[in-house]
């Protein structure tokens, strides 16, 4: 069952959204409905962590505060597989 919804949105945003919807061959109503559906189901969706993934958590120490952690990880892999 569909329900009418009234929104107050900036006119320029509405125009851009209409153009986006048209270019994607959908209606603005369907676009908003899909967005709200994704938004509300995203919070309900919980990821199930398998036991093996849970056991691996924390195995690789990570210092993401370091400016060059990607380079450090690359160096680690280079050393490991060389």
Residue, then its C-alpha position, 0 to 999 in steps of 0.5 A: x500500500x502506498x502512502x502520500x508523503x509531503x516533504x519540504x526540500x530545496x528547489x535546486x535539490x529537487x530539480x537535480x534529483x528529478x534529472x538524476x531520476x530521469x537519467x536512471x529511468x525511475x521516478x523521484x518517488x521510487x528514488x526516495x522510497x529506495x533510499x529510505x528502504x536502504x537506510x532503514x534496513x542498513x541498521x537492522x542488518x547485522x553481519x555475522x562473523x564466522x568463528x574463523x574470522x573471529x579467531x583472526x581478529x587482531x592477528x595483524x597489529x595495526x597502527x593506523x595512526x601512523x602516517x605511512x601504515x600502508x607503506x609499512x604493510x607493503x614492506x612487511x609483505x615484501x619481506x615476508x614473500x621475498 
